[in-house]
Amino acid sequence: MRQDNQLLVITHLSQLATFLTGFGGLLIPLIIWVTQKEKVYNMDEQGKRIVNFQLSLILYAIICIPFILLLGLGILGLIAIGIISIVVPIINAIKTSNGESPTYPLSLNFIS
């Protein structure tokens, strides 16, 4: 296995593709993870974290939809999800480039 921090950083930042395509934030990291997990050191661990985080965000967004009718709480939830989905991947890309272990808060463990 080779050490490739640049590809790991790109994988974290590829989550931001959601804002361009609507769904690329899950597909692009998933494709990178599946194709590179055997070749790049730490790709398997970090790829699982990224995919779990993206699936968790999707689930949280679905949960927020019915709460829109309840005093607009769903809108606040969707705004919070939007902010988290921008800030956390950028912070984790910076951590990865510095050799630190990234963390994804509120991430459910779909893939272990």
Contacts in CASP RR format, 6 or more apart in sequence:
PFRMAT RR
TARGET T0000
AUTHOR 0000-0000-0000
METHOD contacts of the structure
MODEL  1
MRQDNQLLVITHLSQLATFLTGFGGLLIPLIIWVTQKEKVYNMDEQGKRI
VNFQLSLILYAIICIPFILLLGLGILGLIAIGIISIVVPIINAIKTSNGE
SPTYPLSLNFIS
1 38 0 8 1.000
1 39 0 8 1.000
1 40 0 8 1.000
1 41 0 8 1.000
2 39 0 8 1.000
2 40 0 8 1.000
2 41 0 8 1.000
3 40 0 8 1.000
3 41 0 8 1.000
4 40 0 8 1.000
4 41 0 8 1.000
4 43 0 8 1.000
5 96 0 8 1.000
5 97 0 8 1.000
5 99 0 8 1.000
7 32 0 8 1.000
7 36 0 8 1.000
7 40 0 8 1.000
7 43 0 8 1.000
8 40 0 8 1.000
8 42 0 8 1.000
8 43 0 8 1.000
8 46 0 8 1.000
8 96 0 8 1.000
9 93 0 8 1.000
9 96 0 8 1.000
9 97 0 8 1.000
10 32 0 8 1.000
11 29 0 8 1.000
11 32 0 8 1.000
11 33 0 8 1.000
11 43 0 8 1.000
11 46 0 8 1.000
11 47 0 8 1.000
11 50 0 8 1.000
12 29 0 8 1.000
12 46 0 8 1.000
12 50 0 8 1.000
12 89 0 8 1.000
12 90 0 8 1.000
12 92 0 8 1.000
12 93 0 8 1.000
12 96 0 8 1.000
12 102 0 8 1.000
13 89 0 8 1.000
13 90 0 8 1.000
13 93 0 8 1.000
14 24 0 8 1.000
14 25 0 8 1.000
14 28 0 8 1.000
14 29 0 8 1.000
14 32 0 8 1.000
15 25 0 8 1.000
15 28 0 8 1.000
15 29 0 8 1.000
15 50 0 8 1.000
15 53 0 8 1.000
15 54 0 8 1.000
15 85 0 8 1.000
15 89 0 8 1.000
16 25 0 8 1.000
16 86 0 8 1.000
16 89 0 8 1.000
16 90 0 8 1.000
17 24 0 8 1.000
17 25 0 8 1.000
17 27 0 8 1.000
17 28 0 8 1.000
18 24 0 8 1.000
18 25 0 8 1.000
18 26 0 8 1.000
18 54 0 8 1.000
18 85 0 8 1.000
19 86 0 8 1.000
25 54 0 8 1.000
26 51 0 8 1.000
26 54 0 8 1.000
26 55 0 8 1.000
26 58 0 8 1.000
29 47 0 8 1.000
29 50 0 8 1.000
29 51 0 8 1.000
29 54 0 8 1.000
30 51 0 8 1.000
32 43 0 8 1.000
32 47 0 8 1.000
33 43 0 8 1.000
33 44 0 8 1.000
33 46 0 8 1.000
33 47 0 8 1.000
33 48 0 8 1.000
33 50 0 8 1.000
33 51 0 8 1.000
36 43 0 8 1.000
37 43 0 8 1.000
37 44 0 8 1.000
37 47 0 8 1.000
38 44 0 8 1.000
46 96 0 8 1.000
46 102 0 8 1.000
48 111 0 8 1.000
48 112 0 8 1.000
49 102 0 8 1.000
49 104 0 8 1.000
49 107 0 8 1.000
50 89 0 8 1.000
50 104 0 8 1.000
51 110 0 8 1.000
51 111 0 8 1.000
52 104 0 8 1.000
52 107 0 8 1.000
52 108 0 8 1.000
52 109 0 8 1.000
52 110 0 8 1.000
52 111 0 8 1.000
53 88 0 8 1.000
53 104 0 8 1.000
53 107 0 8 1.000
55 108 0 8 1.000
55 110 0 8 1.000
56 104 0 8 1.000
56 106 0 8 1.000
56 107 0 8 1.000
56 108 0 8 1.000
56 110 0 8 1.000
57 81 0 8 1.000
57 84 0 8 1.000
57 85 0 8 1.000
59 108 0 8 1.000
60 77 0 8 1.000
60 81 0 8 1.000
60 106 0 8 1.000
61 78 0 8 1.000
61 81 0 8 1.000
64 73 0 8 1.000
64 74 0 8 1.000
64 75 0 8 1.000
64 77 0 8 1.000
64 78 0 8 1.000
64 81 0 8 1.000
65 74 0 8 1.000
67 73 0 8 1.000
67 74 0 8 1.000
67 77 0 8 1.000
68 74 0 8 1.000
68 75 0 8 1.000
68 78 0 8 1.000
84 105 0 8 1.000
84 106 0 8 1.000
88 104 0 8 1.000
88 105 0 8 1.000
91 102 0 8 1.000
92 102 0 8 1.000
92 103 0 8 1.000
92 104 0 8 1.000
93 102 0 8 1.000
95 101 0 8 1.000
95 102 0 8 1.000
95 103 0 8 1.000
96 102 0 8 1.000
END
